[in-house]
Amino acid sequence: MSFTVAIVGRPNVGKSTLFNRLVGKRLALVDNRPGVTRDRREGRARLGDLDFTAIDTAGLEQAAPESLTGRMQAQTDAAIAAADAVFFLVDARAGMTPVDQAFANLVRRSGKPAILIANKSEGRAGAAGALEAFALGLGEPIAVSAEHDEGFADLYAALRAALPEATAEPQDEAPRDDKAAPIRVAVVGRPNTGKSTLINRLLGEERLLTGPEAGITRDAIAVELEWRGRRFRIHDTAGLRRRARIEEKLEKLSVADALHAVRFAEVVIVLMDAERPFEEQDLRIADLVEREGRALVIGMNKWDLVESRTGAIKQLREETDHWLPQVKGVGVVAVSALTGSGLDRLMTAAIEAHAVWNRRTPTSALNRWLAEVVAAHPPPAVSGRRIRLDYLTQPKARPPSFVLFLSRADAVPDAYRRYLVNSLRATFELPGTPIRLTLREKKNPYAGKKKKGK
């Protein structure tokens, strides 16, 4: 079903940049100066597997109706009225302003499903501003960077949730509940690790072209699969070589398509060659998946070619934790795409990783844990002053993301941050999934106030 989304917000928050990113073309003019867009512009947009009409609008400003700015706002009001949903953009780096609050009320009164987008969220400064957007009362802000193509997988999920009927996949049978929605899986790895052969074995047919030559796969091909009662949408991708070795334009496009599949996946299976595991490029790919915040499973393919020995699987898990400490406990499965051995364990590991990636923890349990870890190992004093850890909450999952409110965010050593993350992973059973921990200082209510004279 086709639908329309209006992109609104105050001037210079990146509406046209987001519009161009969604339509895949530079249709809208983009400049650092505010007010470049005046008329509303429509274009055919694509986000993941969703096709819809996007409307770029002028920046919302308070002005008299007869003025040019007022007439521009009338165009924006018309776009909101015509839309099925609204993308409300704020600038995460600039923080929230009274204008944002005023027009958040306007969007709320429209009655249209609204998705709050904190644009320009790359880096630490942007991450802190994204959290401030909670104050607008439009729900959980989606942190994106339209310029750097970051956060669009979360935006995709939010759009599906806001318009469930319009974004539902067409089906002949009765609609399924949310638990039966297919798990989106991307299979990635170096060239010639057996990605296409693995998917063909799962499907039970030669659906994808395979062969001894490296680099046969170019496009990211999506196939539907039902495995033991669970539905999957699996993307086969081109092999990822080191950037310095990528020269041909076609290979650059293939790699870009593979990275796109990773960003929109829920679970990523990194397939390695069991005869040559944990090469530098394998570790780079796994690190990329962790930075993108996707659930991760390590598939060790061609296990049938490895000499059988006692304790080999245990040693493999220990090596994985050694080489990939940022996702300690990640599922590692020995498989053979050629013979089909280990496929049940691989798909089970993907389902388990997906469940952990979606896990939420109650705030009460988090703060009991915080009191215990601080008592066991308090943060070090900096310049003779203790760091006070006040409060911990989990604003979102996919991946599990936590916000710690404390007295001095910039003074927390990296080693202590890692201690907290590792303890979170062990205590709340979050093996192998990326964990996001944001440190945020509580505002001092007395800051800026003059001391009273005696």
N, C-alpha and C positions, 0 to 999 in steps of 0.2 A: 504494500500500500504506500502511495506517495504522500509525503507530508512536507510542511514548510517550517523553517526555523528562522527567527529574526535575531540578529546579532546587535545588541544594544549596550550602551554604557556611555560614560562621560567622554569628552574628547581625549584623544591620544592615549587610550588604554590598549590599543592594538586590534581594534575591530577589523580593519581592512586587512591586516596581516593574517589574522585568523581566517577571514573570508577567502583570501587567496590560497591559503594552505588547504582549505576544504575543497575548493573548486579545482585545485591543481594548476591554476594559471594566475598570472599577474593581471587580473581583470581590474582590480581596484588600485588606484594610486595610493602609494604609501610614502609618508614623509614624517620627519620628527616633529614638524609643526602641527599643532592641533587644528582641527577644522577643515582638513583637506577634503573629506567626504561631505557632500551636501545632499544630493539626491540619493534615494535608496536604490541599490543595485541588486539584481537577482542573478543567481547562477546555479547550475546543476552541481551539487556537492556530493562528495563521497567520504564516508567515515567507516573504515573497515569494510563490511559487506552491506552497509546501509547507503542507499541513494535517496537524496532529498533535495529540496530547493532551499538555498540559503539566501538571506536578504541582508546585505550590508547597509547600515544606516548611519546618519549623521550623529555626531556626539551630542548627548543630552545636556542641554544648558537651560537655565531658567531665564526666560526672556519674554517680552511682550509679544502677543500673537501676531501683530502686524509686521514685526521686524523680520529681517532675513533669518536670524537665528530662530525666531518663533515659527516661521514657515518650515524651516528645516526640522524642527521638533514635531510639527504636524505630520511630516512625512514619516518620521519615526513612529508616531502614534498609529498611523495607518498600517505600518509594517507589523506592529505588535498585534493589531486587530486582525490582520490577515493571517497571522502565523498560528501554527498548532502548538509551538513551544518557543521559549525565549532563551537565548544564551545571554546572560547578563555579565558583562566583563568589568572587572576592576583591575587596577594596576597594583600588583603585589609589592612592587618596589617603592611606590609612592605612599602606600598605606591607605587606609580608609579616610574619606573626606565627608563633610556634611552633604556635598552634592551626591556622592554615592548613596548615602542613606535616604536622601529625598527621592531619588529615582528608583531605589529598591522598593520604596513604598508604592511608586507608580506601577512598577512591574507586578507587585503583589496584588494591587487592586484590579489589574487586568484579568485575573482569574486564569491565566494561561500557565501551564507547567513551566517553571523557571529553573534553569540550571545555572548556578553561580560559578563563574570561572575566574580564578585568580591568575591572570596572565602575567608574563615576565617573572615566573617563579623560579627560574634557574638560579642556582647559587644560594648561599646562606641568607642573604638579604631578602631574596624573593620568598624563601621558605617561611621566614618569620612573618612577612606581610600576608601570606596566604592564610595563616592561622587567624590573623586579625579579621578576616572576612566573615568569620562565624558570627560576628556582632551584627551583621546586616539582617539576620533572621531569615535567610533564604535557604537554609540547610547547609550541608557540608560543601565547602568550596572545592572545586576541582582545580588542582594546581597544574598549569600548563605553561609552556613557552611556545607561542605560535611561531616565533622567529626561528627557534632551534628544533622544532618538531618534537617536543617532549610532552608527555602527559596525555596523549590522545587516546591511549587505551582506556584510561579512566573516564575520559569524556565519552567514549563510545558506550561504556557500561552505564553511565549516568543517563545518556539519551535513550538507551533501551529501557531503563527503569522508568523514565519520565513518560514515554509513549509506548507502553507495552503492546498495545494492539497494532499501532501503525508500524512498529518495527518488528513484529512477529514474523517468523519465516512462514511462507505459504505452505500449508499442509492439506493433504486430501482428507486425512483422518481427523478425529476430534483433537482439539488443541491439548498439548501436554502441559503439566504444571512446571513451575520454575526448576524443580529438582531434576527434571528430565531434560533440561536444556543441554545441548551438546557442550562438552568440554573442549575448548580450543587449544590444540596442541601444535607446536612447531618442532620439527626434527631438524637440528642443525649440526654442523660439524665441519671438519676439514674435507677437502675433496676425496672421493673414493673410500669413504668409511662405511658405505653400504646403506645410506639413508633411504634411497628409493627401493632397494631390495627388501629392507625391513618393512616398509609400508606395503609393498606388494605381498609379502608373507602374511601381514595382518589382514589384508583384504582377501587373500586366497585367490588372487588373479594377477596377471601381468598388466596392471593398470598403468604403471609408470615405466618409462624407458630406462633400461639398465644396461651395463656392460663394463668391461674391464678398464675402459678409458676414463680418466678423471675429468670431471667437468661436463658430463652429459646434461645434467639438469641445469636449466637456465632460469625459467620462471618458477615462482613459488606456487605450486599446484596444490589446491585444497581438495580433499576427498572426504566423504562421509563414511563413518564406520560405527557399527554397533558391536560392542565387545562385552560379553557376559552381562547383557541387560543394560549397559551404560552406552550412551551415545557420545561420539567424538567427532570433531572436525579437525582433521590432521593435515598440516601443511608440509609438503616436501619442499626443501629449499636447495639452492645452489651451494656448493662447497665454498667455505670461507677461507681464502688464503691470506697471508700477511699483506698488509696494505701496500708495502713497497713492491710486491710482485704483481700487483694488479695494474695492467697497462691498457688493455683493450677497453674501448668504451662499452661494448656489450657486456663484458664481465663486470664492469662497474655498475651497470644497470641491474645485473643479476644479483650482485651483492646488496644493492640498495633494496631490492625486492625481498631478499632474505631477512634483512634487518627490519623491514616493515612487518614481515610475518612474526618476528620475535616480539615487536612492540605490541601487537594486537593479540598475541597468544596469552593464554592463562597458565599453561604449563609448557615448558621448553625441555625437550629431551636432547641433551648434548651427546652425540654419538661419537665415541672414540674407537680407534683401532686397538684391539687388545694386544696386538704384537708390538705396538709403539704407543703406549698410553702416556698421557700427561706431557705431551710435547708443548712447547711454548704457545703455539697457536691454540691448542686445546684449552689451556689456562686462560688465554685472552678471551676466548668465546664464552667460557663459563663466567668470567668476571663481567663481561658485557651483559649477560643474562641477569646477573645479580644487580648490576647498576640499573637495569631497566625495571627491576622489581618483579620479575616473573618467577613463578614456582619452577624449581629445577630438579631434573632427574638425570643421572649419568648412566648412559647405556654403553657397556663395554662390548662392542661387537667383534665378531670373528673369534669368539671364545673357543670354538671347535678346533682352531689352529694352535691354541696354547697347550703346552704340555700339562697334563693333569697332575696335580700334586696336593697333598693334604694342607689345609689351611690357606689355600690360594685366595679364596673369597675374603677371609678375614684380613689377610695382608692387603688386599685391594682396598678395603674400606679404610684401613689405617693410612694408606698412601693418599687416598682421597682427602681425608681430614688434614693431612700434612700439607698437601698442595693447594687446597681450597679451604683455608680456615674461616673465610668470611661466610661460608655456608656449611658450617660444621654439622655433621649428621645427615648430609644430603643422601638421598637414596641412590645406591650403586647396584646395578643389575648386570650380570654377565649374560649375554645373549648371543645367539647365532642366527642372523637373518637367513642364512643359507639353509639351515636344518630346521629352524623354527623353535629351537630350544630357548627357554627363558622368556618367551613373549608374554605368558600369563603374569610372571613376576614383574615384567616391565610395565604392563598396563595397570597392574595393581599399585605399583609404586607411583604412577602418574595420578591415579585417583587419590591416593593418600597425600601426595604433595599438594594436590588441589584443595583438599580438605584443610590442611594446615595453613595454606595460603589465605584461606577465607576465615580463619579462626579469630574470634573476638574474646577478650578477657574482661571480666567485670572490673570496674574501677576500684571497688572495695578490696578485691583480691590483689590488685596491683599495688595498692598503698600499704597493705599488710606486708607484701613482699618488699616494698621499698624500705619500710622501717627495719626489717630483718637484715637486708644487705648493708644498710648504712651502719647498723649496730655492729655487724661482723667486720666491715671494712669501710670506715668513714672516708670521705674524700679528703685529700691532703690539704693542709693549710697553705695558702699562697700569700706571701708578704705578711705572714703572721695572722691572717684572717681566715677563719673557717668558711667553707662553702656550705650553705644551708640548702638541703634538698627538701622541698615543701610538698610536692603533689605530683602524681603521675596519672595519666589517662590515655586511653587508646581511642583516638577520634575516627580511625578507619582501619579496615583490613585490606587485603589484596594489593600489596603485602601488609602484614601486621605493622602498624605505624603507631608510635607512642610519642607523647609530648610530656617532657619533664619540666615542671616549673621550679625554679631555683633562684638563688640570690645573685650568682655571678656566673653566667653562662660561658663567657670567654675565658674563664680561669680553670675550667675543667680539663685536666690532661686527657690526651687521646687514650692512654692506657686505662684510665678509670672509665671512660665511655665504653671501651671494649669489655671491661669487667661487667658493666651493667648489662650490655647486650648479651654477653655469654650467659649471664645468670638468668636473664629473661628467657633465653632459648632453652636452658636446662629446666627451669622451674615450671614453665607453662607449656612444655612439650612442643617446641617450635623447631624441630630438626630440619636443617637444610633450606629453610625458606629465608629470603631476604628480610631483615628487620630494620626498620627506620626508627631512629631515636632522635628527636628534635629537642634541643635544650632552649628553654625560653625563660628569660628573666621576668620576675613579677615586678610590676611597676611600683616604685616607691611613692606612696601617697603624699609624702612630705617633700619630695624633690621640688626644687624651685621656690619653696616658700622661705621668706625671710625670717630669721630668728627675731623674736621679740626682745627689745631692749630691757635691761634690768630696771 
